[in-house]
């Protein structure tokens, strides 16, 4: 990916490198992810081998936060500013909701395939 014979300024981040006709030509030199995530992998549309695993893992992480904590707040970014540990009764209710969300995410991932 940093081949100077293929990419101008190969060691720099160039935001619009893959835009336009020249960008389409450069996509042939990428190892993966040069097509829409929702598409099926083909020779022209390379995909990350773990894309479905990443989505499922993210869903499980969100479900785990809902299962473990009764209350939480997020700051301006993606950081948590407050977490309150779940009580046993609330954890049972939230665990059921989290399991349903995880099942829905798995079904959605399977539908994409």
Order of alpha helices (4+ residues) and beta strands (2+ residues): alpha-alpha-beta-beta-alpha
